[in-house]
Amino acid sequence: MGIQEQYRNEAAELLSSGAVKLVIGYGEGSTADRRRPVFIRTAEEAGRLVVDANCLANLSSYLVQEGLMSDGKSVAVFLKPDGIRSVNILAAEAQLNPDQVVILGFDIGAGDASPLPGRKASDFTPLIESLKTAGLSPELQHEADRLELMSAAERFDFWKEQFSKCIKCYACRQVCPMCYCRRCIVDVNQPQWVNTSSHTLGNFEWNIVRAYHLAGRCVACGGCDRSCPVNIPLRLINHRMAKEALDAFDHFAGESTDQKPVLATFRQDDPETFIL
Amino acid sequence: MSEPFEPKIVAFVCTYCTYAGADLAGTSRMKYASNVRIVRLPCTGRISPMFILKALQKGADGVLVSGCHPGDCHFAQGNYHARRRWTVFRALLAFTGIPEERIKFSWISAAEGAKFAELINGITEEIRSLGPFEQYQELQTVIETQSTY
């Protein structure tokens, strides 16, 4: 039995037994290699679920939909390891109760999806620890190193060119499971911190703030990068922040449901070489 | 170009230590560069990175953020939290090409009036030698001169 069949059966079982009220998974998309999120509420519909190597989106974003979890019932969701880390962060930040989330875990490798054992967020702790040991993406680090060898003025020009493309559609924010603020800082207009029109200065400010708010929280699911209509390498800037959190504070985002958020905690001996 | 460049420096300081230190510099009749504009806040923990971006947006050539030494915070932990934020924010600014030399962080206690005066003079000279932050300010000029925005 393939992974798709196995998970269709399991989803149907979870729904018919009443263990969960909803299964959030992937279904057929607009083209053969695209998947779109589907929301399955009855066992009969479970046949619509698709699990394969094209299932890229981090579906944990849907768990923080307002009111979804407030009835105390459970929701099952298809997640890759990055999505499981997102659930850990959301739980650590008190945005959801991890006991209400049934994780249908899978991983993609060598062009195929394989199931991950475990159904609760805590079951995946050894897996996430191994991800931390494996380290951050070497490809992104290579790209970041290339930028860091430039002078500040050259780097500024690089990002100026990138950010000048931004149309402030906020797709990066909408897709991100970490961007759950009811009122985003860019929507605050008294005072207006970030210019709302999409000129380069305002785009700079928006993208800096977005990356800063993801420092030590981003799990590199790549959702922002994929959703960006003008292909700004957002993953790169997020990677740099993840690296800073790891190097300076030994913080790997989403290790467990009770991991303290990196910027909401401190150690007395945190590094401070730059402070005069 | 006969007039020498006078940098605009914005200092975000906490009221209990660095502002008191600045006060001491003043009452001790120490001279320091008048290029600095001091913004007094309750604690370094209150200093949002947005303040730094706003200062740059409004034409600052350099920014100083300063508060109590670790362990001396009036609110016990504010500066420890601030220190973590500065660490990541500084890395982020550097990565996006905003020169590290323009954004300074320091600990200055209420007794360090002399350190405050020296630091302000030192930063002013450093920013003066760097020149105005034209790369960033150009972006603001575009907004003000192009009607499409």
Interface residues (C-beta under 8 A of the other chain):
Chain A: A144 L147 E148 A152 A153 E154 R155 F156 D157 F158 W159 K160 I185 W193 N195 S197 H199 T200 L201 G202 F204 E205 N207 I208 V209 A211 Y212 A215 G216 I237 R240 M241 E244 A245 A248 F249 V262 L263 A264 T265 F266 R267 Q268 D270 P271 E272 F274 I275 L276
Chain B: P49 M50 L53 K54 Q57 P70 G71 Q77 Y80 H81 R83 R84 R85 W86 T87 V88 F89 R90 A91 L92 L93 A94 F95 T96 G97 I98 P99 E100 K104 F105 S106 W107 L119 Q135 Y136 L139 Q140 V142 I143 Y149
